[in-house]
Amino acid sequence: MTISLLKKVPSSTMQIPFANEKHATIAKQVIDVDRELQPEVVKRTLTVQGNILVATFTTLTVRLARLTANAFLENVDLVVRTIGEFGEDAERVPSSR
């Protein structure tokens, strides 16, 4: 006889609004560069829906879900502050040769 136990895997989804779709896409591209430190136990999916960055995390434990969400939000905070500081101006600065 084979008994299969289905364990509920912690999963969470966050929706982060940005000023526009371009900023949400920039945030996705910047955060996507850094892969999860433990990809065998944490799965992260990032998508952009209009001006919303949608992040879905699936982890093996609730503790990992909390740590992963915290690290992600720190990255989002850094991206938001960087866009706020340099975003529009960076597009207008001519490249130096």
N, CA, C and O atoms as a GROMACS GRO file, in nm:
protein
  388
    1MET      N    1   0.084  -0.116   0.000
    1MET     CA    2   0.000   0.000   0.000
    1MET      C    3   0.090   0.124   0.000
    1MET      O    4   0.189   0.130   0.073
    2THR      N    5   0.054   0.222  -0.081
    2THR     CA    6   0.128   0.346  -0.088
    2THR      C    7   0.041   0.458  -0.035
    2THR      O    8  -0.073   0.476  -0.078
    3ILE      N    9   0.096   0.533   0.057
    3ILE     CA   10   0.023   0.647   0.112
    3ILE      C   11   0.096   0.774   0.069
    3ILE      O   12   0.216   0.789   0.090
    4SER      N   13   0.021   0.863   0.011
    4SER     CA   14   0.078   0.990  -0.034
    4SER      C   15   0.027   1.102   0.056
    4SER      O   16  -0.094   1.123   0.067
    5LEU      N   17   0.119   1.172   0.119
    5LEU     CA   18   0.081   1.284   0.203
    5LEU      C   19   0.107   1.413   0.127
    5LEU      O   20   0.219   1.438   0.081
    6LEU      N   21   0.006   1.494   0.116
    6LEU     CA   22   0.022   1.623   0.050
    6LEU      C   23   0.048   1.728   0.156
    6LEU      O   24  -0.036   1.754   0.242
    7LYS      N   25   0.163   1.788   0.148
    7LYS     CA   26   0.199   1.892   0.242
    7LYS      C   27   0.169   2.028   0.180
    7LYS      O   28   0.207   2.054   0.066
    8LYS      N   29   0.101   2.111   0.254
    8LYS     CA   30   0.072   2.244   0.202
    8LYS      C   31   0.200   2.326   0.201
    8LYS      O   32   0.268   2.340   0.303
    9VAL      N   33   0.232   2.380   0.085
    9VAL     CA   34   0.354   2.458   0.068
    9VAL      C   35   0.318   2.606   0.081
    9VAL      O   36   0.227   2.654   0.012
   10PRO      N   37   0.388   2.679   0.169
   10PRO     CA   38   0.358   2.822   0.183
   10PRO      C   39   0.380   2.898   0.052
   10PRO      O   40   0.483   2.882  -0.014
   11SER      N   41   0.283   2.979   0.017
   11SER     CA   42   0.290   3.059  -0.104
   11SER      C   43   0.231   3.196  -0.074
   11SER      O   44   0.134   3.208   0.000
   12SER      N   45   0.291   3.298  -0.132
   12SER     CA   46   0.237   3.433  -0.112
   12SER      C   47   0.255   3.514  -0.239
   12SER      O   48   0.347   3.492  -0.318
   13THR      N   49   0.166   3.609  -0.257
   13THR     CA   50   0.172   3.698  -0.373
   13THR      C   51   0.165   3.842  -0.324
   13THR      O   52   0.083   3.876  -0.238
   14MET      N   53   0.253   3.924  -0.379
   14MET     CA   54   0.255   4.066  -0.346
   14MET      C   55   0.233   4.146  -0.474
   14MET      O   56   0.283   4.109  -0.581
   15GLN      N   57   0.159   4.253  -0.462
   15GLN     CA   58   0.138   4.344  -0.575
   15GLN      C   59   0.190   4.481  -0.535
   15GLN      O   60   0.139   4.544  -0.442
   16ILE      N   61   0.293   4.526  -0.607
   16ILE     CA   62   0.358   4.653  -0.575
   16ILE      C   63   0.324   4.754  -0.685
   16ILE      O   64   0.366   4.737  -0.800
   17PRO      N   65   0.248   4.860  -0.653
   17PRO     CA   66   0.215   4.959  -0.755
   17PRO      C   67   0.331   5.057  -0.779
   17PRO      O   68   0.398   5.099  -0.685
   18PHE      N   69   0.352   5.092  -0.904
   18PHE     CA   70   0.452   5.192  -0.943
   18PHE      C   71   0.380   5.306  -1.014
   18PHE      O   72   0.262   5.296  -1.046
   19ALA      N   73   0.452   5.414  -1.036
   19ALA     CA   74   0.393   5.531  -1.102
   19ALA      C   75   0.347   5.499  -1.243
   19ALA      O   76   0.248   5.555  -1.291
   20ASN      N   77   0.420   5.408  -1.310
   20ASN     CA   78   0.383   5.372  -1.446
   20ASN      C   79   0.441   5.234  -1.480
   20ASN      O   80   0.518   5.177  -1.403
   21GLU      N   81   0.402   5.182  -1.596
   21GLU     CA   82   0.446   5.048  -1.637
   21GLU      C   83   0.597   5.042  -1.657
   21GLU      O   84   0.660   4.940  -1.630
   22LYS      N   85   0.655   5.150  -1.706
   22LYS     CA   86   0.800   5.153  -1.729
   22LYS      C   87   0.876   5.131  -1.599
   22LYS      O   88   0.972   5.054  -1.596
   23HIS      N   89   0.835   5.198  -1.492
   23HIS     CA   90   0.902   5.182  -1.363
   23HIS      C   91   0.883   5.040  -1.308
   23HIS      O   92   0.976   4.983  -1.251
   24ALA      N   93   0.764   4.984  -1.324
   24ALA     CA   94   0.740   4.847  -1.279
   24ALA      C   95   0.828   4.749  -1.355
   24ALA      O   96   0.881   4.654  -1.298
   25THR      N   97   0.845   4.773  -1.485
   25THR     CA   98   0.930   4.687  -1.568
   25THR      C   99   1.076   4.700  -1.529
   25THR      O  100   1.148   4.600  -1.523
   26ILE      N  101   1.120   4.822  -1.502
   26ILE     CA  102   1.259   4.842  -1.456
   26ILE      C  103   1.281   4.766  -1.326
   26ILE      O  104   1.383   4.698  -1.311
   27ALA      N  105   1.188   4.776  -1.232
   27ALA     CA  106   1.202   4.706  -1.104
   27ALA      C  107   1.211   4.556  -1.126
   27ALA      O  108   1.295   4.489  -1.064
   28LYS      N  109   1.126   4.501  -1.212
   28LYS     CA  110   1.130   4.358  -1.241
   28LYS      C  111   1.265   4.318  -1.297
   28LYS      O  112   1.324   4.218  -1.254
   29GLN      N  113   1.315   4.394  -1.394
   29GLN     CA  114   1.443   4.361  -1.458
   29GLN      C  115   1.558   4.367  -1.358
   29GLN      O  116   1.647   4.281  -1.359
   30VAL      N  117   1.557   4.466  -1.272
   30VAL     CA  118   1.664   4.482  -1.173
   30VAL      C  119   1.660   4.367  -1.072
   30VAL      O  120   1.764   4.310  -1.039
   31ILE      N  121   1.542   4.335  -1.022
   31ILE     CA  122   1.530   4.232  -0.919
   31ILE      C  123   1.551   4.093  -0.978
   31ILE      O  124   1.605   4.005  -0.911
   32ASP      N  125   1.509   4.071  -1.104
   32ASP     CA  126   1.528   3.941  -1.168
   32ASP      C  127   1.674   3.901  -1.182
   32ASP      O  128   1.706   3.782  -1.188
   33VAL      N  129   1.764   3.999  -1.188
   33VAL     CA  130   1.906   3.969  -1.204
   33VAL      C  131   1.958   3.886  -1.086
   33VAL      O  132   2.039   3.795  -1.105
   34ASP      N  133   1.911   3.917  -0.966
   34ASP     CA  134   1.955   3.844  -0.846
   34ASP      C  135   1.867   3.721  -0.825
   34ASP      O  136   1.751   3.734  -0.788
   35ARG      N  137   1.922   3.607  -0.848
   35ARG     CA  138   1.849   3.482  -0.827
   35ARG      C  139   1.840   3.452  -0.678
   35ARG      O  140   1.917   3.505  -0.598
   36GLU      N  141   1.745   3.369  -0.641
   36GLU     CA  142   1.730   3.328  -0.502
   36GLU      C  143   1.855   3.252  -0.458
   36GLU      O  144   1.914   3.178  -0.536
   37LEU      N  145   1.893   3.271  -0.332
   37LEU     CA  146   2.012   3.204  -0.279
   37LEU      C  147   1.992   3.053  -0.266
   37LEU      O  148   2.087   2.976  -0.277
   38GLN      N  149   1.868   3.013  -0.244
   38GLN     CA  150   1.836   2.870  -0.231
   38GLN      C  151   1.724   2.835  -0.329
   38GLN      O  152   1.610   2.815  -0.288
   39PRO      N  153   1.756   2.827  -0.458
   39PRO     CA  154   1.650   2.804  -0.558
   39PRO      C  155   1.581   2.668  -0.544
   39PRO      O  156   1.472   2.649  -0.598
   40GLU      N  157   1.642   2.576  -0.472
   40GLU     CA  158   1.579   2.446  -0.454
   40GLU      C  159   1.466   2.451  -0.350
   40GLU      O  160   1.384   2.360  -0.345
   41VAL      N  161   1.462   2.555  -0.268
   41VAL     CA  162   1.357   2.565  -0.166
   41VAL      C  163   1.272   2.692  -0.178
   41VAL      O  164   1.171   2.706  -0.109
   42VAL      N  165   1.313   2.784  -0.265
   42VAL     CA  166   1.238   2.909  -0.285
   42VAL      C  167   1.218   2.930  -0.434
   42VAL      O  168   1.314   2.933  -0.511
   43LYS      N  169   1.093   2.945  -0.474
   43LYS     CA  170   1.063   2.977  -0.614
   43LYS      C  171   1.001   3.115  -0.619
   43LYS      O  172   0.902   3.142  -0.550
   44ARG      N  173   1.058   3.203  -0.701
   44ARG     CA  174   1.009   3.340  -0.715
   44ARG      C  175   0.968   3.362  -0.860
   44ARG      O  176   1.043   3.331  -0.952
   45THR      N  177   0.849   3.417  -0.878
   45THR     CA  178   0.801   3.453  -1.011
   45THR      C  179   0.763   3.600  -1.009
   45THR      O  180   0.683   3.643  -0.926
   46LEU      N  181   0.822   3.677  -1.101
   46LEU     CA  182   0.790   3.819  -1.113
   46LEU      C  183   0.724   3.846  -1.247
   46LEU      O  184   0.770   3.799  -1.351
   47THR      N  185   0.615   3.921  -1.244
   47THR     CA  186   0.547   3.963  -1.367
   47THR      C  187   0.507   4.109  -1.352
   47THR      O  188   0.501   4.162  -1.241
   48VAL      N  189   0.480   4.173  -1.464
   48VAL     CA  190   0.431   4.310  -1.464
   48VAL      C  191   0.293   4.311  -1.527
   48VAL      O  192   0.273   4.259  -1.637
   49GLN      N  193   0.198   4.370  -1.456
   49GLN     CA  194   0.062   4.385  -1.507
   49GLN      C  195   0.028   4.534  -1.503
   49GLN      O  196  -0.015   4.587  -1.400
   50GLY      N  197   0.049   4.600  -1.616
   50GLY     CA  198   0.031   4.746  -1.618
   50GLY      C  199   0.139   4.810  -1.534
   50GLY      O  200   0.258   4.788  -1.556
   51ASN      N  201   0.098   4.891  -1.436
   51ASN     CA  202   0.196   4.955  -1.349
   51ASN      C  203   0.221   4.877  -1.220
   51ASN      O  204   0.281   4.929  -1.126
   52ILE      N  205   0.176   4.752  -1.215
   52ILE     CA  206   0.188   4.669  -1.096
   52ILE      C  207   0.295   4.562  -1.115
   52ILE      O  208   0.292   4.487  -1.213
   53LEU      N  209   0.389   4.556  -1.021
   53LEU     CA  210   0.486   4.446  -1.016
   53LEU      C  211   0.425   4.338  -0.928
   53LEU      O  212   0.396   4.362  -0.811
   54VAL      N  213   0.406   4.219  -0.984
   54VAL     CA  214   0.345   4.108  -0.911
   54VAL      C  215   0.453   4.005  -0.880
   54VAL      O  216   0.519   3.954  -0.971
   55ALA      N  217   0.471   3.976  -0.753
   55ALA     CA  218   0.571   3.878  -0.709
   55ALA      C  219   0.500   3.763  -0.639
   55ALA      O  220   0.422   3.785  -0.547
   56THR      N  221   0.529   3.642  -0.683
   56THR     CA  222   0.474   3.523  -0.620
   56THR      C  223   0.589   3.438  -0.570
   56THR      O  224   0.683   3.409  -0.643
   57PHE      N  225   0.580   3.398  -0.444
   57PHE     CA  226   0.683   3.317  -0.380
   57PHE      C  227   0.623   3.186  -0.332
   57PHE      O  228   0.515   3.184  -0.274
   58THR      N  229   0.694   3.078  -0.357
   58THR     CA  230   0.658   2.948  -0.304
   58THR      C  231   0.780   2.896  -0.230
   58THR      O  232   0.890   2.890  -0.287
   59THR      N  233   0.762   2.859  -0.104
   59THR     CA  234   0.874   2.815  -0.022
   59THR      C  235   0.838   2.688   0.053
   59THR      O  236   0.722   2.646   0.056
   60LEU      N  237   0.939   2.626   0.112
   60LEU     CA  238   0.914   2.503   0.187
   60LEU      C  239   0.862   2.529   0.328
   60LEU      O  240   0.791   2.446   0.384
   61THR      N  241   0.898   2.643   0.385
   61THR     CA  242   0.856   2.672   0.522
   61THR      C  243   0.802   2.815   0.532
   61THR      O  244   0.830   2.899   0.446
   62VAL      N  245   0.726   2.840   0.634
   62VAL     CA  246   0.674   2.974   0.660
   62VAL      C  247   0.790   3.069   0.691
   62VAL      O  248   0.788   3.185   0.650
   63ARG      N  249   0.890   3.021   0.761
   63ARG     CA  250   1.007   3.104   0.794
   63ARG      C  251   1.076   3.150   0.666
   63ARG      O  252   1.111   3.268   0.653
   64LEU      N  253   1.095   3.060   0.571
   64LEU     CA  254   1.156   3.098   0.443
   64LEU      C  255   1.069   3.198   0.368
   64LEU      O  256   1.120   3.287   0.301
   65ALA      N  257   0.938   3.182   0.378
   65ALA     CA  258   0.847   3.277   0.312
   65ALA      C  259   0.867   3.416   0.369
   65ALA      O  260   0.872   3.514   0.295
   66ARG      N  261   0.878   3.425   0.500
   66ARG     CA  262   0.899   3.555   0.565
   66ARG      C  263   1.033   3.615   0.526
   66ARG      O  264   1.040   3.733   0.492
   67LEU      N  265   1.139   3.536   0.530
   67LEU     CA  266   1.272   3.586   0.493
   67LEU      C  267   1.279   3.629   0.347
   67LEU      O  268   1.338   3.731   0.314
   68THR      N  269   1.217   3.550   0.260
   68THR     CA  270   1.216   3.581   0.118
   68THR      C  271   1.138   3.710   0.090
   68THR      O  272   1.183   3.795   0.014
   69ALA      N  273   1.023   3.723   0.154
   69ALA     CA  274   0.942   3.844   0.135
   69ALA      C  275   1.016   3.967   0.187
   69ALA      O  276   1.013   4.073   0.124
   70ASN      N  277   1.083   3.954   0.300
   70ASN     CA  278   1.158   4.065   0.356
   70ASN      C  279   1.272   4.109   0.262
   70ASN      O  280   1.290   4.228   0.238
   71ALA      N  281   1.347   4.014   0.211
   71ALA     CA  282   1.457   4.045   0.118
   71ALA      C  283   1.402   4.110  -0.009
   71ALA      O  284   1.461   4.205  -0.061
   72PHE      N  285   1.291   4.059  -0.059
   72PHE     CA  286   1.230   4.115  -0.180
   72PHE      C  287   1.188   4.260  -0.156
   72PHE      O  288   1.214   4.347  -0.240
   73LEU      N  289   1.123   4.286  -0.043
   73LEU     CA  290   1.077   4.422  -0.015
   73LEU      C  291   1.194   4.518   0.005
   73LEU      O  292   1.183   4.636  -0.029
   74GLU      N  293   1.305   4.470   0.059
   74GLU     CA  294   1.425   4.554   0.069
   74GLU      C  295   1.475   4.591  -0.071
   74GLU      O  296   1.516   4.705  -0.094
   75ASN      N  297   1.473   4.495  -0.163
   75ASN     CA  298   1.514   4.523  -0.301
   75ASN      C  299   1.419   4.623  -0.367
   75ASN      O  300   1.463   4.714  -0.436
   76VAL      N  301   1.289   4.605  -0.346
   76VAL     CA  302   1.190   4.697  -0.403
   76VAL      C  303   1.214   4.838  -0.348
   76VAL      O  304   1.209   4.935  -0.422
   77ASP      N  305   1.239   4.847  -0.218
   77ASP     CA  306   1.265   4.977  -0.157
   77ASP      C  307   1.386   5.045  -0.222
   77ASP      O  308   1.381   5.165  -0.252
   78LEU      N  309   1.492   4.970  -0.245
   78LEU     CA  310   1.611   5.026  -0.309
   78LEU      C  311   1.581   5.073  -0.451
   78LEU      O  312   1.624   5.181  -0.492
   79VAL      N  313   1.507   4.993  -0.526
   79VAL     CA  314   1.471   5.030  -0.663
   79VAL      C  315   1.384   5.157  -0.664
   79VAL      O  316   1.407   5.247  -0.744
   80VAL      N  317   1.287   5.163  -0.576
   80VAL     CA  318   1.198   5.279  -0.570
   80VAL      C  319   1.276   5.406  -0.535
   80VAL      O  320   1.256   5.511  -0.596
   81ARG      N  321   1.366   5.395  -0.437
   81ARG     CA  322   1.447   5.512  -0.400
   81ARG      C  323   1.540   5.553  -0.514
   81ARG      O  324   1.560   5.673  -0.537
   82THR      N  325   1.596   5.456  -0.584
   82THR     CA  326   1.685   5.487  -0.697
   82THR      C  327   1.608   5.554  -0.810
   82THR      O  328   1.655   5.653  -0.867
   83ILE      N  329   1.491   5.502  -0.843
   83ILE     CA  330   1.409   5.564  -0.947
   83ILE      C  331   1.370   5.705  -0.904
   83ILE      O  332   1.372   5.798  -0.985
   84GLY      N  333   1.335   5.722  -0.778
   84GLY     CA  334   1.298   5.853  -0.728
   84GLY      C  335   1.413   5.953  -0.736
   84GLY      O  336   1.392   6.071  -0.763
   85GLU      N  337   1.533   5.904  -0.712
   85GLU     CA  338   1.650   5.992  -0.713
   85GLU      C  339   1.702   6.020  -0.853
   85GLU      O  340   1.739   6.133  -0.884
   86PHE      N  341   1.705   5.917  -0.938
   86PHE     CA  342   1.771   5.930  -1.068
   86PHE      C  343   1.681   5.902  -1.188
   86PHE      O  344   1.719   5.934  -1.301
   87GLY      N  345   1.565   5.846  -1.168
   87GLY     CA  346   1.480   5.796  -1.275
   87GLY      C  347   1.462   5.886  -1.395
   87GLY      O  348   1.511   5.855  -1.503
   88GLU      N  349   1.395   5.996  -1.378
   88GLU     CA  350   1.367   6.084  -1.491
   88GLU      C  351   1.492   6.156  -1.538
   88GLU      O  352   1.513   6.171  -1.659
   89ASP      N  353   1.577   6.201  -1.446
   89ASP     CA  354   1.699   6.273  -1.483
   89ASP      C  355   1.797   6.183  -1.558
   89ASP      O  356   1.866   6.229  -1.649
   90ALA      N  357   1.803   6.058  -1.520
   90ALA     CA  358   1.899   5.966  -1.584
   90ALA      C  359   1.869   5.950  -1.732
   90ALA      O  360   1.960   5.927  -1.811
   91GLU      N  361   1.742   5.962  -1.770
   91GLU     CA  362   1.705   5.947  -1.910
   91GLU      C  363   1.748   6.068  -1.993
   91GLU      O  364   1.763   6.058  -2.114
   92ARG      N  365   1.767   6.183  -1.928
   92ARG     CA  366   1.800   6.306  -2.000
   92ARG      C  367   1.950   6.336  -2.002
   92ARG      O  368   1.993   6.423  -2.078
   93VAL      N  369   2.029   6.266  -1.923
   93VAL     CA  370   2.173   6.294  -1.917
   93VAL      C  371   2.241   6.234  -2.039
   93VAL      O  372   2.229   6.114  -2.063
   94PRO      N  373   2.312   6.316  -2.117
   94PRO     CA  374   2.382   6.261  -2.234
   94PRO      C  375   2.499   6.175  -2.190
   94PRO      O  376   2.564   6.202  -2.089
   95SER      N  377   2.527   6.071  -2.266
   95SER     CA  378   2.639   5.984  -2.232
   95SER      C  379   2.769   6.058  -2.260
   95SER      O  380   2.780   6.129  -2.360
   96SER      N  381   2.866   6.041  -2.171
   96SER     CA  382   2.996   6.107  -2.191
   96SER      C  383   3.084   6.021  -2.278
   96SER      O  384   3.082   5.898  -2.268
   97ARG      N  385   3.161   6.084  -2.362
   97ARG     CA  386   3.248   6.010  -2.454
   97ARG      C  387   3.391   6.045  -2.432
   97ARG      O  388   3.479   5.992  -2.500
   0.00000   0.00000   0.00000
